[in-house]
Amino acid sequence: MNRYQVQDVVGVGGMGSVYRARDLHFPNVIKLVAVKEMINNAPDPLVRQTIVQNFEREANILVTLNHDAIPQIYDFFSKDDRSYLVIEYIHGKDLEAILSDENGPLSEDKVIAWAIELCDVLDYLHSHKPEPIIFRDMKPSNVMVNQHGRAILVDFGIAKNFKTGQKGTMIGTEGYSPPEQYRGEATPVADIYALGATLHHLLTNRDPRMEAPFSFSERPIRSINPRISVELETVIFTSLQYDPADRYKSIIDFKEALLSVAKKTGALSRININPVVKDQNLKPIWTFKTEDEIRGSIVFENGKIYCGSYDNNIYCLDAANGEFQWKFPTAGGIVGRPVLNDGNLIFGSEDKNLYAVSTRTGNQSWVFQADGPIRSSPRIAEGHVFFGSDDGFLYAVNLISNRITWRMDAGSPIRTSPFISKDFVYAGTELGDFFCGDFRGQVKWRFKAKRAITSSPIVEDGIVYFSSLDSTFYALDAKSGWVVWRFRMGKGSVSSPAKKDYSIVFGSADNNIYCLEAGNAKEIWRYKTEHQVSGSPTIYQDAVYCGAADGKLYCIELKNGQLRWKYSTNGPITGSPLVINDICYVGSSDHFIYALYA
């Protein structure tokens, strides 16, 4: 198709191969895909037709699915006697390869963690509308473990929509498939049996394909691997019952049994699978009350924190104990994040002024006036401070002379914080224009979103990332403004993204905090809050910290989206938390600044 450049063979089967390939439609980034090939050499025309239909069925099933543990489908096409399925490339190994590398049984903690994740994805399939989907081929080689350690279900070649009372062809893998599947009677509990057989294999290193069918009761797990707990052996034994009625009634029942084992054995505290966490009785290290809402973010320097308030003041506090040091009054609310430069704290106000205040004394060093309120947080580069204003201009002010060097007409209010990268400045506007300018104040390119861009951009590896109120998160080529990818949310977003390694995190008015793979927009996880997420996340070490309009500050595992803790304030959190030296500082609309142990 002159689009997919094959790089390597990653798997070979009886009817074709699976290739790692590069999608050449994205010349500025390396987007890898998996290309699954099906070679149809059957001499009988009816058999040939059936084979093609089965391959097309896999494509048709995948295109209806949206789950972070199921590969995304990109393309499907046929050429001559071959058909091709192009899907997301999973960086990792399948469980069969992991078992082979281990050269022995896998640990109970690892297996329980993956089993719970597989229960979640099977529950998604079994709950699929309008009809449940039965996977029908659960086995170690059909489960990949990606670079984040998450279990991914692959190869939907024999998955099937389930209809009550309908029989089908006996299909599956001998040793893993339950007895009723041999009679063409696959139901959701068939996947429970196959998952149990997979777990038995991982914990014993005994391949069920090499044993008599349905003989698991003759091979108790602990007789082969006595390190496994009695509780886990009992749960798996229940899933492997010959009679479907004697197994767990649903995959959720199986998951709950596994969670109970993990709690009892202590595995739950050692693996990143957590039950729902309620508000914990976290106590702040200290709090400080201002006279109005805190809508912006906090900065830290030399043991002091600085934060603006809608009471028109900027505050300086001792970071260790929250003691008041000084405040500086303006004539308007302060909603941005201040920036520190050479002994001065620089920030904008809704009174149209950009202020520079001495961090030592709290006295004004200089002031610059724009023609509209300044809600944009300033950025500093090359001896200048850059900021946007509601007057529709992006300003560059010289830090030595405190005079304007240039201003760039954006056409509408700029409330984003500009991002500076390689002699270019990037910002968005309230009319949905996103632009890139150079340090001479000349616009290099523009991109048009459908609604306002209040989210502040970040630029990394030649890609600029931001969200919009048009319900889309964008990744653009930083040189040209061309769309690299876009991700659709349920509602719009004013949340500014945070990025670490391959993960990019942001919030949305659809109540979710999202984590995507930065290279291809694949959803790694999403976390549902109790209200819209107008705050912006911060990534510190292996955790995400983000506030929401429900008044809660959430601490979430970056790896898997599991909640560590949440803390309730009495008002929406719209700024970005600051985490320094394992202490998290955040302001709330309830007028308070909080210091919490991260």
Secondary structure, DSSP 8 states (H G I E B T S, - for coil): --SEEEEEEEEEETTEEEEEEEETT-TTS--EEEEEEEE---SSHHHHHHHHHHHHHHHHHHTT---TTS--EEEEEEETTEEEEEEE---EEEHHHHHHHHTS---HHHHHHHHHHHHHHHHHHHT-SSS-EE----SGGGEEEETTS-EEE---TT-EE--TT------S-TTTS-HHHHTT---HHHHHHHHHHHHHHHHH---GGGS-TT-GGGS-HHHH-TTS-HHHHHHHHHHT-SSGGGS-SSHHHHHHHHHHHHHHHTGGGTSS------------SEEEE-SS---S-EEEETTEEEEE-TTSEEEEEETTT--EEEEEE-SS---S--EEETTEEEEE-TTSEEEEEETTT--EEEEEE-SS---S--EEETTEEEEE-TTSEEEEEETTT-SEEEEEE-SS---S--EEETTEEEEE-TTSEEEEEETTS-EEEEEE-SS---S--EEETTEEEEE-TTSEEEEEETTT--EEEEEE-SS------EEETTEEEEE-TTSEEEEEETTT--EEEEEE-SS---S--EEETTEEEEE-TTSEEEEEETTT--EEEEEE-SS---S--EEETTEEEEE-TTSEEEEEE-
